[in-house]
Amino acid sequence: MDTLWRDLVVQDYEISRPASTRLEFDLYTTSLMAWPSVWMDDSTPYGVLRRPGIVDIDRAVHETLVERLAAHLLDPARAQVFVTRAVGHRERTAAALTRAERALSAGATGAAGAALAEATAAFLPVMSTHIVNWLLPEARWELFLTGLLGDESRAQACMLALSTPAASGHLLAAHQDVVQAALAVRGGAELGGTAADLTARIGTLYGEGTPAARAMPYEDPAQVAGLVQTLAASADPEAEFEQITAARARTQRLREAWEAAALLAAAGEADAVARVRAIVIILSWACDSEERRKVLRHSYLSAVRRWCQTQGLDPATLTTADLSTAGASS
């Protein structure tokens, strides 16, 4: 939540994320202050830390960097380079977390710590890209598309379609996983193994509070087994799965249609075509990235919590700097 105060832009996570631990505050503020470097290879400092959870940013610096970002994203080649790099950060985070999970399961706490250090280094840039999604020049893009498509409502519809994830969002995807698990059990699959597999994939996503402080309900395979059993006994989980799949297919066709409409409207004007391509690249990435980031964030916080239990540490008071040297301290 950013607030203007005199010549400052104040980003206050104590207000917007009041249930966060010290680690989460640090995760957000460290990533926030690094966003110019992550997005634009710009070393300009973005704010100073007042205390955990609150960053004060000089308003002139903020406005300059936001203008620079808007110009930076006019070029589709630059936009694609950024997206490719951002996806790489996400993939490296996921790979490091997989190694951490395997090490924790095997009781190899030193290897788990080393993997968490790698995950921290990769995840901070992922968080930087998420945190400044609100800085994307969407109002300018909508104005540009209004001129291109000849109507504000058409421009808004285009922006909405392009801002819809191509893949299922994390909660819908998790629900699809549960439905598939229920169908497998109905078809004869063993409940315990199916529930354990589902727990590994979606266990950290559901529940009140934060997985940094306590286990989420479905990190317990017994609770997942109960959910799968209930759904397997319901009227027709297969029909529900088919309806979700059909709805996602319609959404994808709509997204492709609006992308084609914008490109056709820009045809003949090289600058306009380039702007449309850049907008498509960034919006397509941004909406999907946020969904994937949420899954990674919960997996990361849960893995940190469980590693801390092996080390006698409090996961709520660690910092990202502590985790960057986690392997060495194991």
C-alpha positions as CSV (number, residue, x, y, z in Angstrom):
1,M,0.0,0.0,0.0
2,D,1.8,3.2,-1.2
3,T,1.0,6.5,0.5
4,L,2.1,10.0,-0.6
5,W,3.5,12.0,2.4
6,R,5.2,15.3,1.6
7,D,8.0,14.3,-0.8
8,L,7.9,10.6,0.0
9,V,6.1,7.6,-1.4
10,V,5.7,5.3,1.6
11,Q,5.3,1.5,1.0
12,D,3.8,0.2,4.2
13,Y,3.5,-3.6,4.5
14,E,2.5,-3.3,8.1
15,I,-0.8,-2.0,6.8
16,S,-1.2,-4.1,3.7
17,R,0.1,-7.4,5.2
18,P,-0.5,-7.1,8.9
19,A,-0.2,-10.8,9.6
20,S,3.3,-11.1,8.1
21,T,6.4,-12.3,9.9
22,R,9.7,-10.5,10.0
23,L,10.9,-12.7,7.2
24,E,8.0,-11.9,5.0
25,F,8.4,-8.1,5.6
26,D,12.1,-8.5,4.7
27,L,11.2,-10.5,1.6
28,Y,8.9,-7.8,0.3
29,T,11.0,-4.8,1.2
30,T,14.3,-6.2,0.0
31,S,12.6,-7.1,-3.3
32,L,10.9,-3.7,-3.6
33,M,14.1,-1.7,-3.2
34,A,15.8,-3.9,-5.9
35,W,13.1,-3.6,-8.6
36,P,14.9,-1.0,-10.9
37,S,17.9,-3.4,-11.1
38,V,15.7,-6.4,-11.8
39,W,13.5,-4.8,-14.3
40,M,15.8,-2.4,-16.1
41,D,19.4,-3.1,-15.0
42,D,19.2,0.3,-13.3
43,S,21.3,0.6,-10.1
44,T,19.3,3.7,-8.9
45,P,18.4,3.0,-5.2
46,Y,14.6,2.8,-4.7
47,G,13.9,4.0,-1.3
48,V,15.4,3.3,2.2
49,L,14.2,1.0,4.9
50,R,12.6,2.8,7.7
51,R,12.0,-0.4,9.7
52,P,11.0,-3.9,8.7
53,G,7.9,-3.6,6.5
54,I,8.2,0.1,5.7
55,V,10.1,1.7,2.8
56,D,10.4,5.4,2.2
57,I,10.9,6.4,-1.4
58,D,11.9,9.9,-2.6
59,R,8.9,11.0,-4.7
60,A,11.1,12.5,-7.5
61,V,13.1,9.2,-7.7
62,H,9.9,7.2,-7.8
63,E,8.4,9.3,-10.6
64,T,11.6,9.2,-12.7
65,L,11.9,5.5,-12.4
66,V,8.2,4.9,-13.3
67,E,8.6,7.1,-16.4
68,R,11.8,5.2,-17.3
69,L,9.9,1.9,-16.9
70,A,7.1,3.0,-19.2
71,A,9.6,3.9,-21.9
72,H,11.5,0.7,-21.3
73,L,8.4,-1.4,-22.0
74,L,7.7,0.2,-25.4
75,D,10.1,-2.1,-27.1
76,P,8.9,-5.7,-27.6
77,A,12.5,-7.0,-27.8
78,R,13.3,-5.5,-24.4
79,A,10.0,-6.8,-23.0
80,Q,10.8,-10.3,-24.2
81,V,14.3,-10.2,-22.7
82,F,12.9,-9.2,-19.4
83,V,10.2,-11.9,-19.5
84,T,12.7,-14.6,-20.4
85,R,14.9,-13.6,-17.5
86,A,12.0,-13.4,-15.1
87,V,10.8,-16.9,-16.1
88,G,14.3,-18.1,-15.5
89,H,14.3,-16.7,-12.0
90,R,11.0,-18.5,-11.4
91,E,12.3,-21.8,-12.7
92,R,15.5,-21.6,-10.7
93,T,13.4,-21.0,-7.6
94,A,11.2,-24.0,-8.2
95,A,14.2,-26.2,-8.9
96,A,16.0,-25.1,-5.7
97,L,12.8,-25.6,-3.6
98,T,12.5,-29.1,-5.1
99,R,16.0,-29.9,-3.9
100,A,15.2,-28.4,-0.5
101,E,12.1,-30.6,-0.2
102,R,14.0,-33.7,-1.1
103,A,16.8,-32.9,1.3
104,L,14.3,-32.2,4.2
105,S,12.6,-35.5,3.5
106,A,15.9,-37.3,3.6
107,G,17.0,-35.5,6.8
108,A,19.9,-33.9,5.0
109,T,19.6,-30.5,6.8
110,G,22.9,-29.2,5.4
111,A,21.8,-29.8,1.8
112,A,18.4,-28.4,2.6
113,G,20.0,-25.2,3.9
114,A,22.2,-24.9,0.8
115,A,19.1,-25.4,-1.4
116,L,17.2,-22.7,0.5
117,A,20.1,-20.3,0.1
118,E,19.8,-20.9,-3.7
119,A,16.1,-20.5,-3.5
120,T,16.4,-17.2,-1.7
121,A,18.8,-15.8,-4.3
122,A,16.4,-16.8,-7.1
123,F,13.2,-15.9,-5.4
124,L,14.1,-12.3,-4.5
125,P,14.0,-11.2,-8.2
126,V,10.7,-13.1,-8.6
127,M,9.3,-11.0,-5.8
128,S,10.7,-7.8,-7.3
129,T,8.8,-8.5,-10.5
130,H,5.6,-9.2,-8.6
131,I,5.8,-6.2,-6.3
132,V,6.0,-3.6,-9.1
133,N,3.2,-5.1,-11.2
134,W,1.3,-2.1,-9.9
135,L,3.8,0.2,-11.7
136,L,3.0,-1.1,-15.1
137,P,1.7,1.8,-17.3
138,E,-1.7,0.1,-17.8
139,A,-3.6,3.5,-18.0
140,R,-1.4,4.6,-20.9
141,W,-1.8,1.2,-22.5
142,E,-5.6,1.4,-22.3
143,L,-5.5,5.0,-23.7
144,F,-3.4,3.7,-26.6
145,L,-5.7,0.8,-27.3
146,T,-8.7,3.1,-27.1
147,G,-7.3,5.2,-30.0
148,L,-6.3,2.0,-31.8
149,L,-9.6,0.2,-31.4
150,G,-11.8,3.3,-31.5
151,D,-13.7,2.7,-28.3
152,E,-12.9,2.7,-24.6
153,S,-15.0,-0.3,-23.8
154,R,-13.3,-2.3,-26.5
155,A,-9.9,-1.3,-25.1
156,Q,-10.9,-2.3,-21.6
157,A,-12.2,-5.7,-22.9
158,C,-8.9,-6.2,-24.7
159,M,-6.8,-5.3,-21.7
160,L,-8.9,-7.7,-19.5
161,A,-8.5,-10.5,-22.0
162,L,-4.8,-10.0,-22.2
163,S,-4.6,-9.8,-18.4
164,T,-6.2,-13.2,-17.9
165,P,-3.7,-16.0,-17.3
166,A,-3.3,-18.5,-20.2
167,A,-3.0,-21.3,-17.6
168,S,-5.4,-21.8,-14.7
169,G,-4.8,-19.6,-11.7
170,H,-3.2,-21.2,-8.7
171,L,-6.4,-21.8,-6.7
172,L,-8.3,-23.2,-9.8
173,A,-5.3,-25.3,-10.8
174,A,-5.2,-26.7,-7.2
175,H,-8.9,-27.5,-7.3
176,Q,-8.4,-29.2,-10.7
177,D,-5.7,-31.3,-9.1
178,V,-8.1,-32.3,-6.3
179,V,-10.8,-33.2,-8.8
180,Q,-8.3,-35.3,-10.8
181,A,-7.2,-37.0,-7.5
182,A,-10.8,-37.8,-6.7
183,L,-11.4,-39.3,-10.1
184,A,-8.3,-41.4,-9.7
185,V,-9.5,-42.7,-6.4
186,R,-12.9,-43.4,-7.8
187,G,-11.1,-45.4,-10.5
188,G,-9.3,-47.5,-8.0
189,A,-6.1,-45.6,-7.1
190,E,-4.9,-46.0,-3.5
191,L,-6.1,-43.1,-1.3
192,G,-3.1,-42.7,0.9
193,G,-0.6,-42.4,-1.9
194,T,-2.9,-40.1,-3.9
195,A,-3.3,-37.8,-0.9
196,A,0.4,-37.7,-0.2
197,D,1.2,-36.8,-3.8
198,L,-1.5,-34.1,-3.7
199,T,-0.2,-32.7,-0.4
200,A,3.3,-32.3,-1.9
201,R,1.8,-30.3,-4.8
202,I,-0.9,-28.1,-3.2
203,G,-0.6,-28.5,0.6
204,T,0.7,-25.1,1.4
205,L,-1.9,-23.2,-0.6
206,Y,-5.0,-23.4,1.5
207,G,-5.6,-22.0,5.0
208,E,-5.6,-18.9,7.1
209,G,-2.4,-17.1,8.1
210,T,1.0,-17.7,6.6
211,P,3.0,-20.9,6.1
212,A,6.0,-19.1,7.5
213,A,4.5,-19.4,11.0
214,R,2.5,-22.6,11.0
215,A,1.6,-25.5,8.8
216,M,-1.3,-25.1,6.5
217,P,-4.2,-27.6,7.0
218,Y,-3.5,-29.5,3.8
219,E,0.1,-30.0,4.5
220,D,-1.4,-32.9,6.5
221,P,-2.1,-35.8,4.1
222,A,-4.9,-37.1,6.4
223,Q,-6.9,-33.9,5.8
224,V,-6.2,-34.1,2.0
225,A,-7.4,-37.7,2.0
226,G,-10.7,-36.6,3.6
227,L,-11.1,-33.9,1.0
228,V,-10.4,-36.3,-1.8
229,Q,-12.8,-38.9,-0.4
230,T,-15.6,-36.4,-0.1
231,L,-15.2,-35.2,-3.7
232,A,-14.9,-38.8,-5.0
233,A,-18.2,-39.6,-3.4
234,S,-19.9,-36.5,-4.9
235,A,-22.3,-36.7,-7.8
236,D,-20.1,-36.0,-10.8
237,P,-16.6,-34.7,-10.3
238,E,-15.7,-35.6,-13.9
239,A,-18.4,-33.2,-15.2
240,E,-17.0,-30.4,-13.0
241,F,-13.5,-31.0,-14.4
242,E,-14.8,-30.9,-18.0
243,Q,-16.6,-27.6,-17.3
244,I,-13.4,-26.0,-15.9
245,T,-11.4,-27.2,-18.9
246,A,-14.0,-25.9,-21.4
247,A,-14.2,-22.5,-19.6
248,R,-10.4,-22.2,-19.7
249,A,-10.4,-23.0,-23.5
250,R,-13.0,-20.3,-24.1
251,T,-10.8,-17.8,-22.1
252,Q,-7.8,-18.7,-24.3
253,R,-9.7,-18.2,-27.5
254,L,-10.9,-14.8,-26.3
255,R,-7.4,-13.8,-25.4
256,E,-6.1,-14.8,-28.8
257,A,-9.0,-13.0,-30.6
258,W,-8.3,-9.7,-28.8
259,E,-4.6,-10.0,-29.5
260,A,-5.3,-10.5,-33.2
261,A,-7.8,-7.6,-33.2
262,A,-5.2,-5.2,-31.7
263,L,-2.5,-6.3,-34.1
264,L,-4.9,-5.9,-37.1
265,A,-5.9,-2.4,-35.9
266,A,-2.2,-1.5,-35.7
267,A,-1.3,-3.0,-39.1
268,G,0.6,-0.6,-41.3
269,E,2.1,1.4,-38.4
270,A,5.4,-0.1,-37.3
271,D,5.5,1.8,-34.0
272,A,1.9,0.8,-33.2
273,V,2.5,-2.8,-34.0
274,A,5.6,-2.8,-31.7
275,R,3.6,-1.3,-28.8
276,V,0.9,-3.9,-29.2
277,R,3.5,-6.7,-29.2
278,A,5.1,-5.3,-26.1
279,I,1.8,-4.9,-24.3
280,V,0.9,-8.5,-25.1
281,I,4.2,-9.8,-23.9
282,I,4.2,-8.0,-20.6
283,L,0.5,-8.5,-19.7
284,S,0.6,-12.2,-20.7
285,W,3.6,-12.7,-18.5
286,A,2.4,-10.5,-15.6
287,C,-0.9,-12.2,-14.9
288,D,0.6,-15.7,-15.2
289,S,3.7,-14.7,-13.1
290,E,1.6,-13.6,-10.2
291,E,-0.2,-16.9,-10.1
292,R,3.0,-18.9,-10.2
293,R,4.7,-16.5,-7.6
294,K,2.0,-17.3,-5.0
295,V,2.7,-21.0,-5.3
296,L,6.4,-20.4,-5.0
297,R,6.0,-18.0,-2.1
298,H,4.0,-20.5,0.0
299,S,6.3,-23.4,-0.9
300,Y,9.3,-21.3,0.1
301,L,7.9,-20.1,3.4
302,S,6.8,-23.6,4.3
303,A,10.3,-25.1,3.5
304,V,12.0,-22.4,5.5
305,R,9.7,-23.1,8.5
306,R,10.4,-26.9,8.3
307,W,14.2,-26.3,7.9
308,C,14.2,-24.0,10.9
309,Q,12.6,-26.7,13.0
310,T,15.6,-28.9,12.3
311,Q,18.0,-26.0,13.4
312,G,16.2,-24.8,16.5
313,L,15.5,-21.4,14.7
314,D,12.5,-19.1,14.7
315,P,11.3,-18.8,11.1
316,A,9.4,-15.6,11.9
317,T,12.6,-13.7,12.9
318,L,15.0,-14.8,10.1
319,T,15.9,-12.4,7.3
320,T,16.7,-13.1,3.7
321,A,20.3,-12.4,4.5
322,D,20.3,-15.1,7.1
323,L,18.8,-17.6,4.6
324,S,21.4,-16.6,1.9
325,T,24.0,-18.3,4.2
326,A,21.7,-21.1,5.4
327,G,23.8,-23.9,4.0
328,A,26.9,-22.7,5.7
329,S,25.1,-22.5,9.1
330,S,23.7,-26.0,9.0
